Amino acid sequence: MYKAFIILFLVVFTACNNDPHDGSGEPASSQHVDEGVQYTLYSDQFEFFIEHPPLEAGEEAEFLVHLTDLATYKACSTGHVSILIDGVSVTSGEPSRPGIFHVPFTPKKEGAFHAEFIYKNGAISQEVEEHVHVYKDHAAIHAAETEEDGHSHESEAFGEISFLKEQAWKSDFMVSQIVPAPFRAVIPTSGEIMAMPGEKKNITASSQGIIRFTDPLLVQGSAVKKDQLLFTLSSETLVEDNVKLRYEEAKNRLERSRSEYQRHTVLYKQENISERQFQESRSNFVGDSLRYYSLAVNISEGGVKVSAPVSGTIHELIVSDGEYTEPGKLLATLSTNRTLMLRADLPQQYYGQLKLIQSAHFRPAYTDQVFTVEEMNGTLLASGVSVAENDHYLPIIFKLENDGQLLEGAFAEVYLQAKELSDILAVPSTALAEEQGGAYLYVQLTGESYTRRFVTTGENDGLYVEITGGLNAGERVVTRGVMLVKAASMATGVVGDGHSH
């Protein structure tokens, strides 16, 4: 079992029989021991958010355990929770609602005790521990309440935002513990996604003629298959170099030479002609066959056929239907779009760090998603060691495998990964929001309360942002669903309103 002592938080909900607000819109500052106790405890895999009333010897009290899977930040909907205090163990049934376990418990005697909270679900077993206090009777609870009234908790509750577990479980929400970790220094720059050499195929005319599209819907961006017929080059109306006429002439010559070869074969076997005559007719037949079939492969009823050499998409369509073309003229460019290049432009002042750069993160202009070279099965292809004429940057080229998410020709923000730094506090970029030029995030205080914290930032690699001030190692931060907590902060409810299950 794994044990963790992380957070003990005593929340006192509202004054007995009083409105939780004093009429000014601010949360009431009067809090009492007998209103309830909360703990937020963490094991390696789960968050235990526990609520219960003050414990009184001999009196049954219900423990409400909210169990969250830290890997997904979703409710645990199966299993059982057991509580062990002073030798007494009680186990819950299945959760009344996903993530919420009710455990009725009756303490035997007053005093301070060690409590164990154990979650079991099949082979999974996780345990957290805390200390609890059991009062002799209700009078002792009120006495403790009077002692609590000797100081105010207003400063503790100020700025807290209530965001309930049920809300978090139903949303795209995540809380992560932020600990020091390696982080690479970043050189931000710009770049472009380009086609790899050899991944573009030029389609040219093999003869003169009038271009006819085989598919009237063929446009730039159309997907085509290998050997798909794209155009025909018709020359029927041309006086010179009429391809169809050449085809018919070749066909007639082949028929004549075949007939003569067949006749000479019979005569040669009968020794009625010489071997020289037989070899001449055989040579004529072979030559006419080659000429005819070379034309037949590339000529259809409509004219000379032009097919796609590979599967891909039409990157550029140079000609239009009905246009005249000549041999060698470019008709279209075909892109396979399977392998692309990311060209990053490194400013000259970073030349000293060129050898340190092995990878990059990049965000294409058409999306907010940040990609990494590694996730695109990419590698560093080349690093320029000279500056081209009329250019001020050193090109750094990465090879990328396109899974369909990358668009050739798109510009991109590029975050070149340089020297590795150790023990850096960094948060996902999704954890940060801005207000009046300042960056802030939400820090978790208890299972259902958060506070806004302004922070100072450093390096940004597109996915993570270095935090240089305002956050302590080990604190838990909202990394997805920041806008949900912001919306909750604008609501009228505050910590102290409570909720029921």
C-alpha positions in Angstrom: 0.0 0.0 0.0 1.0 3.5 -0.6 0.6 6.1 2.1 0.7 9.9 1.7 0.1 12.8 4.0 -0.5 15.7 1.8 -3.1 18.2 2.8 -5.2 18.7 5.9 -7.7 21.4 5.5 -10.4 22.3 8.0 -13.3 24.1 6.4 -16.0 25.5 8.5 -19.1 26.1 6.4 -21.6 28.5 7.8 -22.6 30.0 11.1 -25.4 28.0 12.8 -28.8 29.1 11.4 -27.1 32.1 9.8 -27.0 33.3 6.2 -23.6 32.5 4.7 -23.4 36.1 3.4 -23.6 39.1 5.5 -25.5 41.2 2.9 -22.4 42.8 1.5 -21.8 40.0 -1.0 -18.6 38.8 0.9 -18.4 35.4 2.5 -19.3 35.3 6.1 -16.2 35.2 8.3 -17.8 33.5 11.3 -16.9 29.7 11.2 -17.6 26.9 13.6 -16.0 23.6 14.4 -19.4 21.8 14.5 -20.2 22.6 10.9 -17.8 20.0 9.3 -14.3 18.8 8.6 -12.6 18.3 5.2 -9.4 16.5 4.3 -7.7 16.4 0.9 -5.2 13.5 0.9 -3.3 11.9 -2.0 -1.9 8.5 -2.7 0.2 7.7 -5.8 -2.9 7.2 -7.9 -5.9 8.8 -6.2 -7.1 11.9 -4.6 -9.2 11.4 -1.4 -11.5 14.4 -0.7 -13.2 13.5 2.6 -16.0 15.3 4.5 -17.5 14.4 7.8 -19.3 16.2 10.7 -17.5 16.6 14.1 -17.0 13.1 15.6 -18.7 12.4 18.9 -18.0 9.3 21.0 -20.9 6.8 20.6 -22.6 8.7 17.9 -22.8 7.6 14.3 -21.3 10.0 11.7 -21.2 9.7 8.0 -17.9 10.1 6.1 -18.3 11.2 2.5 -15.3 10.2 0.4 -14.9 11.7 -3.1 -12.4 9.5 -5.0 -10.7 10.9 -8.1 -8.3 9.0 -10.4 -5.3 11.4 -10.7 -4.3 10.0 -14.2 -7.6 11.1 -15.8 -9.1 13.3 -13.1 -12.4 11.3 -13.4 -14.5 9.7 -10.7 -13.8 6.2 -9.5 -17.2 4.5 -10.1 -16.4 1.0 -8.7 -14.7 -0.5 -5.6 -15.0 0.1 -1.9 -13.6 2.5 0.7 -12.8 1.3 4.2 -12.1 3.5 7.3 -10.0 2.3 10.2 -9.9 4.3 13.5 -8.9 3.1 16.9 -9.3 -0.6 15.9 -12.8 -0.1 14.4 -13.1 -0.7 10.6 -16.1 0.0 8.4 -16.4 -0.5 4.7 -18.6 1.3 2.3 -20.9 -0.2 -0.3 -20.6 0.6 -4.0 -20.6 4.4 -4.6 -24.0 6.0 -4.5 -22.9 8.1 -7.5 -19.7 7.8 -9.5 -16.8 8.8 -7.2 -18.9 9.3 -4.0 -18.6 6.7 -1.2 -20.7 6.9 1.9 -19.2 5.3 5.0 -21.2 5.4 8.3 -18.8 5.3 11.3 -19.4 5.3 15.1 -16.3 6.2 17.2 -16.0 4.2 20.5 -14.3 6.9 22.7 -13.0 10.4 22.7 -9.5 11.4 21.9 -7.1 12.0 19.0 -6.7 9.0 16.8 -4.8 7.8 13.7 -7.2 7.2 10.8 -6.6 5.1 7.7 -8.7 5.5 4.5 -8.3 2.5 2.2 -9.6 2.2 -1.4 -9.8 -1.3 -2.9 -10.9 -2.2 -6.4 -9.9 -5.6 -7.6 -6.1 -5.8 -7.5 -5.8 -2.1 -6.8 -5.3 -1.1 -3.2 -4.4 2.5 -2.1 -4.2 3.9 1.4 -3.9 7.4 2.9 -3.7 8.4 6.6 -4.7 11.4 8.7 -5.3 12.3 12.4 -8.9 12.8 13.6 -10.3 14.1 16.9 -13.3 12.5 18.6 -15.2 14.7 21.1 -16.7 13.4 24.3 -20.2 14.9 23.6 -21.9 17.9 21.9 -20.9 20.2 24.7 -17.3 19.5 24.0 -17.9 20.3 20.4 -19.4 23.7 21.3 -16.5 24.4 23.6 -14.1 23.8 20.8 -16.3 26.0 18.7 -15.9 28.8 21.2 -12.1 28.4 21.2 -12.2 28.7 17.4 -14.1 31.9 17.6 -11.1 33.5 19.3 -9.5 34.1 15.9 -10.9 34.8 12.4 -10.4 32.6 9.3 -11.3 35.4 6.9 -7.8 35.6 5.5 -7.8 31.9 4.8 -11.0 31.9 2.9 -10.3 35.1 1.0 -10.0 34.6 -2.7 -11.0 30.9 -2.6 -13.0 29.6 -5.6 -15.4 26.7 -5.2 -15.4 24.2 -8.0 -17.2 21.0 -7.0 -16.0 17.5 -7.7 -19.1 16.7 -9.8 -18.3 19.7 -12.0 -14.7 18.6 -12.5 -15.6 15.0 -13.2 -18.0 15.9 -16.0 -15.6 18.4 -17.7 -12.4 18.3 -19.6 -10.5 19.1 -16.4 -7.1 18.2 -15.0 -5.1 19.0 -11.9 -1.4 18.2 -11.9 1.3 18.4 -9.3 4.2 20.6 -10.4 7.6 19.3 -9.5 11.1 20.3 -10.8 12.1 18.5 -14.0 14.5 18.9 -16.9 13.6 21.6 -19.3 15.3 22.6 -22.5 16.2 26.2 -23.2 14.2 27.5 -26.2 15.1 29.6 -29.2 11.8 30.9 -30.6 11.8 31.6 -34.3 9.7 31.1 -37.4 9.7 28.5 -40.1 7.8 26.8 -43.0 6.5 23.3 -43.7 7.9 22.2 -47.1 7.8 19.2 -49.4 10.8 16.9 -49.3 12.8 16.6 -52.5 11.5 13.7 -54.5 8.1 13.9 -52.8 6.8 16.2 -55.6 6.3 14.7 -59.1 6.1 16.9 -62.2 3.6 15.7 -64.9 4.6 16.8 -68.4 3.2 16.4 -71.9 4.8 13.6 -74.0 3.5 15.1 -77.3 1.7 18.1 -78.7 -2.0 18.2 -78.6 -5.2 19.7 -77.1 -5.5 18.9 -73.4 -8.7 17.1 -72.4 -9.4 16.5 -68.7 -10.7 12.9 -68.1 -12.4 14.2 -64.9 -14.0 17.6 -65.1 -13.8 17.9 -61.3 -10.0 17.6 -61.2 -8.8 20.6 -59.3 -5.9 21.6 -57.1 -6.0 19.5 -54.0 -7.8 16.6 -55.6 -6.6 13.2 -54.5 -5.4 10.8 -57.2 -4.3 7.2 -57.3 -1.2 5.8 -59.0 -1.8 5.1 -62.8 -5.1 7.1 -62.7 -5.8 8.7 -66.1 -5.6 12.5 -65.7 -5.5 14.0 -69.2 -5.6 13.0 -72.8 -3.7 15.0 -75.5 -5.8 15.0 -78.6 -4.1 15.8 -82.0 -6.9 14.9 -84.4 -7.4 18.4 -85.5 -3.7 19.1 -86.0 -2.2 19.0 -89.5 1.2 18.0 -88.4 2.2 15.2 -85.9 -1.3 13.7 -85.7 -0.7 11.1 -83.0 -3.9 9.1 -83.8 -2.8 9.0 -87.5 0.6 7.6 -86.5 -1.1 5.1 -84.3 -3.3 3.8 -87.1 -0.3 3.7 -89.5 1.6 1.7 -86.9 -1.3 -0.7 -86.5 -1.6 -1.3 -90.2 2.1 -1.9 -90.6 2.0 -4.4 -87.7 -0.9 -6.3 -89.4 1.0 -6.5 -92.7 4.3 -7.6 -91.1 2.5 -10.2 -88.9 0.8 -11.7 -92.0 4.0 -11.8 -93.9 5.9 -13.3 -91.0 3.3 -16.0 -90.5 3.4 -16.8 -94.3 7.2 -16.9 -94.3 7.3 -19.2 -91.3 5.3 -21.8 -93.2 7.5 -21.4 -96.4 10.7 -21.6 -94.4 9.7 -24.8 -92.8 8.9 -26.2 -96.3 12.4 -24.8 -97.4 10.7 -22.7 -100.1 12.4 -19.5 -99.0 15.9 -18.6 -97.8 16.8 -18.1 -94.1 17.7 -14.5 -95.0 14.2 -13.8 -96.2 12.7 -15.4 -93.1 14.9 -13.4 -90.7 14.0 -10.1 -92.5 10.3 -10.8 -92.1 10.8 -11.8 -88.5 12.8 -8.6 -87.8 10.1 -6.4 -89.5 7.4 -8.0 -87.4 9.3 -7.4 -84.1 10.1 -3.8 -84.9 6.5 -3.0 -86.0 5.2 -4.7 -82.8 7.5 -2.5 -80.6 6.4 0.7 -82.3 2.7 -0.2 -82.2 2.6 -1.3 -78.6 4.6 1.6 -77.3 2.0 3.9 -78.9 -0.9 1.7 -77.8 0.2 1.9 -74.1 0.0 5.7 -74.2 -2.8 6.3 -76.6 -6.6 5.9 -76.1 -9.5 6.7 -78.3 -9.2 10.3 -77.1 -5.5 10.7 -77.7 -2.2 10.4 -75.8 -2.9 9.3 -72.2 -1.3 11.2 -69.3 -1.5 9.2 -65.9 -0.5 9.9 -62.3 3.0 8.4 -61.6 2.3 8.0 -57.9 -0.6 8.4 -55.5 -1.0 11.8 -53.9 -2.8 15.1 -54.3 -2.7 17.7 -57.1 -0.4 20.4 -55.6 -0.6 22.7 -58.6 -2.6 22.5 -61.8 -0.8 24.5 -64.6 -3.1 24.0 -67.6 -6.9 24.1 -68.3 -9.2 22.0 -70.4 -8.9 22.7 -74.1 -5.5 24.3 -73.9 -2.8 23.5 -76.5 0.4 22.0 -75.2 3.7 20.9 -76.6 6.1 18.1 -75.7 7.9 18.7 -72.4 5.5 21.3 -71.1 4.5 21.1 -67.4 0.9 20.1 -66.9 0.6 19.6 -63.2 2.6 19.0 -60.0 1.7 16.0 -57.8 2.6 15.8 -54.1 2.6 12.6 -52.1 2.5 14.6 -48.9 3.9 11.6 -46.9 7.2 13.1 -45.9 7.7 16.8 -45.3 10.4 19.2 -44.1 10.2 21.8 -41.4 12.7 24.6 -42.2 13.4 26.7 -39.1 15.2 30.1 -39.5 17.8 30.5 -36.8 19.0 34.1 -36.2 22.7 34.5 -36.6 23.3 35.5 -33.0 22.5 31.9 -31.9 25.2 30.4 -34.1 27.1 29.3 -31.0 24.2 27.1 -29.9 23.7 25.5 -33.4 25.3 22.2 -32.3 23.0 21.9 -29.3 19.9 22.0 -31.3 18.5 18.4 -32.0 14.8 18.9 -31.9 12.0 21.4 -32.0 8.3 22.1 -31.2 6.2 23.9 -33.8 2.8 25.4 -34.2 1.5 25.7 -37.8 -0.4 29.0 -38.5 -3.6 27.2 -39.2 -4.0 25.6 -35.8 -3.5 26.1 -32.1 -2.0 22.6 -31.7 1.7 22.4 -30.9 3.5 19.4 -32.5 6.9 18.0 -31.6 9.5 16.6 -34.1 9.5 13.3 -32.1 5.7 12.7 -32.3 5.9 13.2 -36.1 8.7 10.5 -36.2 11.0 13.2 -37.3 14.8 13.7 -37.2 17.2 16.5 -37.7 18.2 16.5 -41.4 20.6 19.3 -41.7 21.9 22.5 -40.0 23.1 25.3 -42.2 26.6 26.6 -41.4 26.4 29.5 -43.8 24.0 32.3 -44.6 22.6 32.4 -48.1 22.8 35.6 -50.2 20.1 38.1 -49.2 19.2 36.0 -46.2 19.9 36.7 -42.5 19.2 33.3 -41.0 20.8 29.9 -40.7 18.4 27.1 -42.0 17.7 24.1 -39.7 15.9 21.3 -41.5 13.9 18.6 -39.8 12.4 15.6 -41.6 8.7 14.9 -40.6 6.3 12.0 -41.4 3.0 13.5 -42.2 0.0 11.7 -40.6 -2.5 14.0 -42.3 -2.3 16.8 -39.8 0.4 18.9 -41.5 -0.2 21.2 -44.4 2.6 21.7 -47.0 3.5 25.4 -47.5 2.1 26.5 -44.1 4.2 28.9 -42.0 4.8 28.0 -38.4 6.0 29.2 -35.0 9.1 27.1 -34.2 10.6 26.5 -30.7 14.1 25.2 -31.2 15.2 23.0 -28.3 18.7 24.0 -27.1 20.7 23.4 -23.9 18.9 21.2 -21.3 18.3 22.8 -17.9 17.7 20.8 -14.7 15.3 21.3 -11.8 13.0 23.7 -13.6 9.4 24.4 -12.6 7.3 24.4 -15.8 3.6 24.1 -16.3 1.7 23.1 -19.5 0.8 26.2 -21.5 -2.9 25.3 -21.1 -2.5 26.1 -17.3 -1.9 29.8 -17.9 -4.2 32.6 -18.6 -3.5 36.4 -19.0 -5.0 39.5 -17.5 -3.7 43.0 -18.1 -0.4 41.6 -19.4 0.1 39.4 -16.4 0.1 35.6 -16.4 -1.8 33.6 -13.7 -2.9 30.1 -12.9 -5.2 28.3 -10.5 -3.7 26.5 -7.5 -5.7 23.8 -5.8 -6.2 24.4 -2.1 -8.5 21.5 -1.2 -10.5 19.0 -3.2 -13.1 21.6 -4.1 -11.4 24.9 -3.7 -8.8 26.9 -5.7 -7.1 30.2 -5.7 -5.8 32.4 -8.5 -2.1 33.0 -8.4 -0.2 35.5 -10.5 3.2 34.1 -11.6 6.3 35.2 -13.6 7.3 33.2 -16.6 10.5 32.4 -18.4 11.2 30.0 -21.3 8.3 28.8 -23.5 8.7 25.7 -25.7 5.2 25.9 -27.0 4.0 23.0 -24.8 5.4 24.1 -21.4 6.2 27.4 -19.8 8.9 27.9 -17.2 7.7 29.5 -14.0 10.3 31.7 -12.4 8.2 33.1 -9.5 4.9 32.7 -7.7 4.7 28.9 -7.6 6.2 26.5 -5.1 7.4 23.0 -6.0 4.8 20.3 -5.2 1.8 22.6 -5.5 -1.1 21.3 -7.6 -2.3 23.4 -10.5 -5.3 23.3 -12.9 -3.7 22.3 -16.2 -7.0 21.8 -18.2 -10.2 23.6 -17.7 -8.8 26.9 -16.6 -11.8 28.8 -18.1 -14.2 26.6 -16.1 -12.6 27.7 -12.8 -12.6 31.3 -14.0 -16.3 31.1 -14.7 -16.8 29.6 -11.3 -14.9 32.5 -9.7 -17.4 34.9 -11.3 -20.4 33.1 -9.9 -22.1 34.2 -6.7 -21.3 31.0 -4.8 -18.2 31.0 -2.6 -16.4 28.5 -0.5 -18.7 28.2 2.5 -21.9 27.6 0.5 -21.3 23.9 0.7 -23.2 21.2 -1.3 -25.1 18.1 -0.7 -24.8 14.6 -2.1 
